[in-house]
Amino acid sequence: MELKFSRLRRWLFALCQARSGQCLQQREHR
């Protein structure tokens, strides 16, 4: 399970970077 989470986290991080770090702002909004 941990391995899967790590891969998902990396995938999300890559997507966030492509969005110019918009993911960080969304996380705070949540």
C-alpha distance matrix in Angstrom:
0.0 3.8 5.4 5.2 6.3 8.7 10.1 10.7 12.3 14.4 15.4 16.4 18.2 20.1 21.2 22.3 24.3 26.0 27.0 28.6 26.1 26.6 23.0 23.8 26.6 24.7 22.1 25.1 26.7 23.8
3.8 0.0 3.8 5.4 5.0 6.2 8.7 9.8 10.4 12.4 14.2 15.1 16.2 18.4 19.9 20.7 22.4 24.4 25.5 26.7 24.1 25.0 21.4 21.8 24.9 23.4 20.7 23.5 25.5 22.9
5.4 3.8 0.0 3.8 5.4 5.1 6.4 8.7 9.9 10.8 12.5 14.3 15.3 16.8 18.6 19.9 21.2 23.0 24.6 25.9 23.7 24.9 21.5 22.3 25.6 24.2 21.8 24.9 26.9 24.6
5.2 5.4 3.8 0.0 3.8 5.4 5.2 6.2 8.6 10.0 10.6 12.2 14.1 15.4 16.6 18.2 20.0 21.3 22.7 24.5 22.4 23.1 19.7 21.0 24.0 22.2 20.1 23.5 25.1 22.6
6.3 5.0 5.4 3.8 0.0 3.8 5.4 5.0 6.0 8.6 9.7 10.3 12.0 14.1 15.2 16.1 18.1 19.9 20.8 22.3 19.8 20.5 16.9 17.8 20.8 19.1 16.7 20.0 21.7 19.2
8.7 6.2 5.1 5.4 3.8 0.0 3.8 5.5 5.1 6.2 8.6 9.8 10.4 12.4 14.3 15.1 16.4 18.5 19.9 21.0 18.7 20.0 16.7 17.3 20.7 19.7 17.3 20.4 22.6 20.7
10.1 8.7 6.4 5.2 5.4 3.8 0.0 3.8 5.4 5.1 6.1 8.6 9.8 10.6 12.4 14.2 15.4 16.8 18.6 20.1 18.4 19.5 16.5 17.9 21.2 19.9 18.3 21.7 23.5 21.7
10.7 9.8 8.7 6.2 5.0 5.5 3.8 0.0 3.8 5.4 5.0 6.0 8.4 9.8 10.5 12.1 14.1 15.4 16.5 18.4 16.5 17.0 13.8 15.5 18.5 16.8 15.3 18.9 20.3 18.3
12.3 10.4 9.9 8.6 6.0 5.1 5.4 3.8 0.0 3.8 5.4 5.1 6.0 8.6 9.8 10.3 12.2 14.2 15.2 16.4 14.0 15.0 11.7 12.7 16.0 14.9 13.0 16.3 18.3 16.7
14.4 12.4 10.8 10.0 8.6 6.2 5.1 5.4 3.8 0.0 3.8 5.4 5.0 6.2 8.6 9.7 10.5 12.4 14.2 15.3 13.6 15.2 12.6 13.8 17.3 16.7 15.3 18.5 20.6 19.5
15.4 14.2 12.5 10.6 9.7 8.6 6.1 5.0 5.4 3.8 0.0 3.8 5.4 5.2 6.4 8.7 10.0 10.8 12.6 14.6 13.4 14.4 11.9 14.1 17.1 16.0 15.3 18.8 20.3 19.1
16.4 15.1 14.3 12.2 10.3 9.8 8.6 6.0 5.1 5.4 3.8 0.0 3.8 5.4 5.0 6.1 8.6 9.8 10.5 12.5 10.7 11.2 8.3 10.6 13.5 12.2 11.6 15.1 16.5 15.5
18.2 16.2 15.3 14.1 12.0 10.4 9.8 8.4 6.0 5.0 5.4 3.8 0.0 3.8 5.4 5.0 6.2 8.6 9.8 10.6 8.6 10.4 8.0 9.4 12.7 12.6 11.8 14.9 16.9 16.5
20.1 18.4 16.8 15.4 14.1 12.4 10.6 9.8 8.6 6.2 5.2 5.4 3.8 0.0 3.8 5.4 5.2 6.3 8.8 10.0 9.5 11.3 9.9 12.0 15.0 14.8 14.8 17.9 19.5 19.4
21.2 19.9 18.6 16.6 15.2 14.3 12.4 10.5 9.8 8.6 6.4 5.0 5.4 3.8 0.0 3.8 5.4 5.1 6.3 8.9 8.6 9.2 8.0 11.0 13.3 12.6 13.3 16.5 17.5 17.4
22.3 20.7 19.9 18.2 16.1 15.1 14.2 12.1 10.3 9.7 8.7 6.1 5.0 5.4 3.8 0.0 3.8 5.4 5.0 6.4 5.0 5.9 4.9 7.4 9.8 9.8 10.6 13.4 14.7 15.1
24.3 22.4 21.2 20.0 18.1 16.4 15.4 14.1 12.2 10.5 10.0 8.6 6.2 5.2 5.4 3.8 0.0 3.8 5.3 5.1 5.1 7.7 8.0 9.5 12.0 12.9 13.6 15.9 17.6 18.4
26.0 24.4 23.0 21.3 19.9 18.5 16.8 15.4 14.2 12.4 10.8 9.8 8.6 6.3 5.1 5.4 3.8 0.0 3.8 5.5 7.3 8.7 9.6 12.0 13.7 14.1 15.6 18.1 19.1 19.9
27.0 25.5 24.6 22.7 20.8 19.9 18.6 16.5 15.2 14.2 12.6 10.5 9.8 8.8 6.3 5.0 5.3 3.8 0.0 3.8 5.6 5.5 7.3 10.0 10.8 11.2 13.4 15.5 16.0 17.3
28.6 26.7 25.9 24.5 22.3 21.0 20.1 18.4 16.4 15.3 14.6 12.5 10.6 10.0 8.9 6.4 5.1 5.5 3.8 0.0 3.8 5.5 8.1 9.3 10.3 11.9 13.8 15.2 16.3 18.1
26.1 24.1 23.7 22.4 19.8 18.7 18.4 16.5 14.0 13.6 13.4 10.7 8.6 9.5 8.6 5.0 5.1 7.3 5.6 3.8 0.0 3.8 5.3 5.7 7.4 9.2 10.4 11.9 13.5 15.1
26.6 25.0 24.9 23.1 20.5 20.0 19.5 17.0 15.0 15.2 14.4 11.2 10.4 11.3 9.2 5.9 7.7 8.7 5.5 5.5 3.8 0.0 3.8 5.4 5.4 6.4 8.8 10.3 10.9 12.7
23.0 21.4 21.5 19.7 16.9 16.7 16.5 13.8 11.7 12.6 11.9 8.3 8.0 9.9 8.0 4.9 8.0 9.6 7.3 8.1 5.3 3.8 0.0 3.8 5.4 5.0 6.1 8.8 9.8 10.6
23.8 21.8 22.3 21.0 17.8 17.3 17.9 15.5 12.7 13.8 14.1 10.6 9.4 12.0 11.0 7.4 9.5 12.0 10.0 9.3 5.7 5.4 3.8 0.0 3.8 5.4 5.2 6.5 8.8 10.1
26.6 24.9 25.6 24.0 20.8 20.7 21.2 18.5 16.0 17.3 17.1 13.5 12.7 15.0 13.3 9.8 12.0 13.7 10.8 10.3 7.4 5.4 5.4 3.8 0.0 3.8 5.4 5.3 6.4 8.9
24.7 23.4 24.2 22.2 19.1 19.7 19.9 16.8 14.9 16.7 16.0 12.2 12.6 14.8 12.6 9.8 12.9 14.1 11.2 11.9 9.2 6.4 5.0 5.4 3.8 0.0 3.8 5.4 5.0 6.3
22.1 20.7 21.8 20.1 16.7 17.3 18.3 15.3 13.0 15.3 15.3 11.6 11.8 14.8 13.3 10.6 13.6 15.6 13.4 13.8 10.4 8.8 6.1 5.2 5.4 3.8 0.0 3.8 5.4 5.2
25.1 23.5 24.9 23.5 20.0 20.4 21.7 18.9 16.3 18.5 18.8 15.1 14.9 17.9 16.5 13.4 15.9 18.1 15.5 15.2 11.9 10.3 8.8 6.5 5.3 5.4 3.8 0.0 3.8 5.4
26.7 25.5 26.9 25.1 21.7 22.6 23.5 20.3 18.3 20.6 20.3 16.5 16.9 19.5 17.5 14.7 17.6 19.1 16.0 16.3 13.5 10.9 9.8 8.8 6.4 5.0 5.4 3.8 0.0 3.8
23.8 22.9 24.6 22.6 19.2 20.7 21.7 18.3 16.7 19.5 19.1 15.5 16.5 19.4 17.4 15.1 18.4 19.9 17.3 18.1 15.1 12.7 10.6 10.1 8.9 6.3 5.2 5.4 3.8 0.0
